Amino acid sequence: MKQFKKVLIANRGEIASRVIRACKELGIKTVAIYSEADSQALHVKKADEAYLVGPGPISGYLNINRIVDLAVNTGADAIHPGYGFLSENPKFPEVCEKRGVIFIGPSSKTIAMMGDKIESKRLMKSVGVPVVEGSEGGVESEEEAVAVANKIGYPVMIKASAGGGGKGIRICFNDDELIKNFSLSRSEAEKSFGNPEVFIEKYIEKPHHIEFQILADNYGNIIHLGERDCSIQRRHQKLIEIAPSLILNEEMRVKMGESSIKAARACNYRNAGTIEYIVDKYGNYYFMEMNTRIQVEHSVTEIVTGVDIVGEQIQIAMGKELDIKQEDISMRGYAIECRINAENPRKDFIPSTGKITAYYSPGGIGVRIDGAVYKDYVIQPFYDSMIAKLTVSGRTWEETVRRAQRALDEYVVKGIKTTIPFQLKIVQDEDFLKGNFDTHFIDERLYLRDYKLQKDPFDRILAISAAIAAYYGI
């Protein structure tokens, strides 16, 4: 095993800070990159070295040659891509390999293979992993799309072949809706991914979104770390994740875990990855996609299994053989992660920008914060809206939900709008408490947006002080 001396983190925000923490625990120096807009970001302050990349707030984080040049020039042994940006761009590991820098992730071939939604479904089908019925490949015309939809039956989804994050998806219940949305999906796919190809897939109504965490080393050893339920979503984007799932029994967990390992082996996977499924109301599961990177929601799996997934990523890249066996993995208790986003839920989750005038994060037993902001930090309009992750854990589901309620109630972020009061309303909902939720949970409960804004406890102290001062004429 080659011990890394230095790792460059090709990302920003909370994931950059998370990788820095893992590197420090392994005795590895870190190099951060940042844009001018991110000059005061936490990951810049925490890294051993930090370098400006640009120009502009986005392009620097997408400049493969510039980033790899920095790694070489600073003496970094490896690059961790985090999530988003270049993390699933197959050209990135190619350039790293040519320059003698280790990419902390799977091979370029695997990323390309699993990043193509059509090809990945074909591969899964060939090795016996269940897939949703749909078109055999991309569809080029409205007529072809209608023919496929009528063959498999409505409702159907139009999905971008190179897609992710809910972009390019349209749900259609008849021919007219399909024809209306076909060109819109292709246009959004082209704009978002540079590839207009779309395919048709049977739409599973009100499913659960379940994913399995994979770890694979360079020697053919593959294990899974159990599942996460990511069904609480808005606009096909996750908002709250839990581990383990409340709907899986042990038999189903074993079966889906075996399918996940089979899927990883089929694409010669190495490092950390995630197999995503949809599960219908009858307990049938279907492969949806594979994310060839660390996931935002990895923290819930770390908490219930005790495995440092980011630490394992780095050590696998150093050549370490997995010393964790499948029989060593067990899930203890429950964990809930809330993505704290700078958004206004009352206005269809539009992003909120500006200066954070007060920031008080919760603490106590079973509370973890993966944050990227602080008081006086300015939220820019250029990046993803997530500013922190709140993850809580407990011995039972009821204890974990109560802890989530308490922690969200303690969490104060002022100066911008956030999803905190909305998420508090979710974890107080009776159906959530009972585990009665699916991917339509938020859409079917508009009353969740009718929440009370939190009050800063310091505001109450100041108000009392002001009243006392006024009474005594101070």
N, C-alpha and C positions, 0 to 999 in steps of 0.2 A: 504494500500500500504506500502510495506517494503522499506524504503530508504536505498539504498546501501551506504556503507561507502567506499568501495574499489572494483575496478574491475581490473582483470588481462586481458591483451590483448594478445591473443595467435596468434600473427601475427607480421608482420614487414612492413617497407616501408610506403607509403602514407596512407594506410588504418589504420595502427596503430596510426599514428599521427591524423587522422580524428576522431578516437574513443576517443583519449585523449582529443581533443578539446570538444567533446560532454560531456564527463565526467566532465571536468572543469566547463562547464556552468551549470551542475547539482549539483555542489559541491561535486563531488565524486573523491577520490584519485585513482591513477592509478599505475599499476604494468606492466612493460614491460619485455619481454623476448628477448634474442638476442644470436646469434652465435658469435664465435670469428671473423668471417668475417664481422659481423655487429656491432662490438664494437663501431664504430664511427657514427652509424646511427642516424638520427634525432629523431626517436621515443625513442631511449635510452636516449637522452638528455632531451626530453620533459616530460617524465614520472616522477612520484614522486619516484618510485623505479624501479630498473632494475636488472635482474639476467641472468647470462650466462646459456644457455642450450646447451647440446651437447650429444655426440661428433659430430664433423663435421659441415659443413655449413647448411645442410638440416635436418638431422635426429632429431636435437633438437626441431625443429618446428613441428615435426611429432610424438613426444614422448608423448602420451596421459597421461600416469601415472606420468611422470616427471612434466608435466605442471600442472596437477590437484594437485599434491603434493605441488608444489610451491604456488598455490592458497590457499590451506589449511594452509600452514605454514606461509604465509604472511598475513593471515586474510582477504583474498579477499572474498567478498560475491558472486561474479559472474565472469564468463569468457565470453569475447566477442571473437568469432572466426575469425572475419573479413571475407575475401573471400580467396579461394584457401586453401592450406595446409589441415587442419582438419575440415574446415567449413562445409563440407557435408559428413563427416564420422559419421554414426549413432552410433558408439561405443563411440564417444566423449561425447554426452549428457548422455549416459548410465552411464559412469564412474563418470561424474559430479554429477548426481543424487545420486549415491551410496555414494559419499563422502560429500554430503550436500552442494554442490556448484551449483548455478543456472547457467544454460547454456542460453546465450542470443541468442535465436533462437527457431526453432520449436522442436517438440519431436523427439526422436530417430526413432519412428515408421513412422512418416511422412517423415523424411529424407530418410529412407530406401525405402519407398513406391515410392516417387517421384524421387529418384535417379536411379531407375530401369526404363529405357526408355520404355521397353515393358509393364511392369505392369502399369506404369503411363498412357500410351496410352489406355490400356484396361479400366482403371478407368474413364478417360475422356470420352471415347466413351459411357460408361454405364450411364453417367449423361447428355449426350446430347451435350458435347463440341466437335466441329468438329475436326476430326483427318485425317491425310493423309492416303490414302489407302496403305496397305502393308501386310507383313506377320503377322499372328496372334500371333506369338511368335518368339523365336530365331530359326535360321536356322542352321543346323548342317553340311550340305554337299553342294558341288557345284551343285549337281543334284537338290536338294531341292530349292536352290536359283534360279536356272534357271527356274524351274517350276513356282515359285512365280512371277518372273519377266515377264514371258510370259503371265501369267494370268492378271496382272495389266497393262502391257505394258511399254515399255522403253520410256524415260530413267528412271533409278532407282538409289537409293543410298544404299550402304552398310553402316550401322551405328553400332557402338558399343553400346551394351545395357547399359553398365555402363559408357558411354562416356561423353565427354564434351570438350570444347576448340578446336573443329574441329578435334580431334584425332580419328583415326579409320574410317574416312569417305572416301568413294570412290564413284565417280559418273561413271555409266556405261551406254553405249548406245546400247550394243548388248551382245549376249551370250559370245562371245570371251572375251570381256572386263570384264564381270562379273566373268568368270572362272579365268582369270588372276589375278583379284584383291581380290578375296574372301579370299584366305589364307593370303594375305598381311594385310587385314583389321583385321582378327582374330589375327594375330601375333602382330599388333600394339595395339590392344585392350588388349591383355594379358600383354604386356610390360607396357602399360600406366596405366591400371586399375586393373590388376591382375585377369581379367575376359575376356576370349576369345569370349564370346557370342556376336553374331551380328544378326541383323535383316535386312530385306529388306523393303524399303519404296519408294513409287512413288516420283520421283524427279520433283519438281515444278521449271520450268525454269524461270530464271530471276525474282525471287520474291523479295518482301520487307521483311525485318526482323523486326518485330514489337513486342515490349514487354510491358506488363502492370505491374506497380508497385502495390503491395498489402500490406496493413497493417491489421493485425488481432490481437485482444486482446484475453485474456483468458476467455472471457464471451460470445463468439459467435458473436461479432461485427466485421464485415469485410468491408473494403472500398478499392477502388482503387484510385490511384493518377494520372490516365491518362497514356498515352503511351509515348514510346521512339522509334525512328526509328534508328536501328543499322545496316543499310544496307551497309554502307561503311566499307568493310572488306578486309583483305588479308589473304589467306589460311584459310578461315572460322573463322578468329579471328577479332574482332571489332577494328576499328581504329578511327572512328569518329561517335559520336552519337548525335542525336538532339531530342528536345522536343518542342512542340508536333510534330507529323508526318504531313507532307505536303499532304499525300494521303488520310487521313481519314476525312470524313465529320462527322457531329455531330451524325447522325443516326448510322453510323458504329462504332463510338467511344462508344456510349451507349451500343450497342449490344456486342461488344468485352469486354467492361468493365463488363457487366453482366455475360458473359461466364467466365471471370477471377475470379469473386467472387464465381460463382458456382464451379469452379475448386478448389479454396481454401477451400470451405466448404466441398467438397467431401473428401478431405484428412485431415479434421479436423485441418486446418492450424492455427498457431499462430505466431506472430511476423512479420517481414518484409520478403517478398518473391517476386518473379517475374515470371509471366507466359509469356512464349515466343511463338510467332506465326510466321508462314510465311503467307504472303498475296500475292495471284497471281494477274496477270494483270487484272483480271475480278472483283477484290474486294472480292474474297472468301478467308476466313482465316482458318487456320488449326493449332491446338495445336502442338507444337514442343517439349517443355520440361518445367519443372519448376525448377528454381534455388532457393534452400531453404536457402538463405543467402542474405546479402547485395550485391548489384552489384557494379562493378567499376563505372558504369555510373549513379549512383543514383544522382549525383550532378545536372544534367540537370533537373531532376524532382524536386529537392529541390528548384531550382531557379525559375521555372515557377509556382510552387504551393505555395512556402513559407513555406513548411513543412520540419522540421528537421527530416529526416528519421532515422538517427542514434540515435538521442535523443529519438525518439519515440520507437525505438527498446529497448533501455535501460529501459525506463519507463514501457513498456509493461511487460518486464521481472520482474520488481519490483511489478507488480500486478495492475498497473494503468488501468482503463477502458478508451478506446478511447473516447476522448471528441471532436473528429472531426467527423462530419457526412458527408455522401456522398454529400449532397447538399451544404456543405461548400467548396467543392473542385472546383476550377476553375483554368484554366491555363492562365497566363498573359504573352503575348509576346512569345519570342522564346529563346532557349538556344542551344548552340553547344559545345560539349566537344571533345577535341582532346587528345588522349592518346599519350603523349610524350614518345617515346620508344628509348632506346639506341640500334638502329639498323641502318644498311646501306641499304636503299631502292634500291640503284643501284645494289646491289649484293644480290638480292632476300631476303632482310630484315634479313640478318645474324646479330646476336648480335654483339654489339660493346662494348669493355671493356677498362678500363684504367682510368687515373686520369682526372677529370674535371678541366681544367686550367682556365676557366672563366665561370661565370654564372650570367646572367642578365635576370630576369623574368619581363614580362610586367605588367603594372598596369593600373589605370584609371577606369572610370565608366564602370560597366558591365563586369569586368574581375575578375575571381577567379582562384587562383592557389592552387592546392593540391599537394604539392611537397614532395620529399623524398631525395633530393640531395642539394649540395652546392659546392662552389669553393673548390677545393682540395679533394673533396670526390672521392673515388676510386670505380668505377663500377666493381663488381665482376662477374665472369661467372656462378655463381651458381643459380641465381634467375631469375624471370620473368624480361623481358627487360624494363618494364614501370618504368620510373623515376619520372614522374609528370603527372598531368592532368591540362590542360588549358581549362577552361569553360568560355564562354562569353555569354552575353545575350543582348537582345534589344527589342524594342517595336514591330518591324516588322521583317520579315524574311530578307529583304534587309539590314536593319540596323545591324542585328545580323551577317550576312555574312561579311559586311564591317568591323565590329569590330573584327571578327575572323582574317581577313586579316591583320589588323593593329597590333593585338596582336602577331600573329605568326611572323610578320616582326620584331617586337621588341625583340622577345625571342632569346637570344643568349646562346648557350651551346657550349663551345670549349673543345678540347682535345679528344672528342669521336664523332662518327657519331650519328646523331639522325634523327627522322622522321620529324622534324620541316620543313625543306624546301620542303619536299614531300607533307606535309599537306597544306602548303601555296599554292602550285600549285593546289591542289584539290579545295580549297575554292575559287580560282580564275577562275576555270573552268566554262565555260558558262553553261554547263548542270547542274552542281551543283547549280549555281545561280538560274537556272530555276526550280530546284527541280526534274530534270530528272535523277534519279539515282536508282539503285537496287543493289543486292548483287554482280553483275558482273561489277560494275562501274570501279574498279581498274584494273581487269584483261583485260578489253577491251580498256584500255587507257595506253598503255606502254609509251606513250610520257610524262606521268606525272613524270616519273623517270628522265627525261631530265631537271633537274632543276639547277639553279645557286646556288652555295654555298653562304651562308650568310657571310657578312663581319662584323667583330666586329667594332662598331663605335670607340672604343678606339684605334684600330689599325690605323685608319685614323688620329686620333689626334697624335699618336706617330710618324707616317710617316711625318706629317707636321712639327712636332717639330724637327725631325731628319734632315729634309731638311733645316730648318731655321738655325739649329746649324752648319750644313755643310757649308752653304752659308757664315755665319759670322765667321767661323773658331773657333767656341766655343769648 
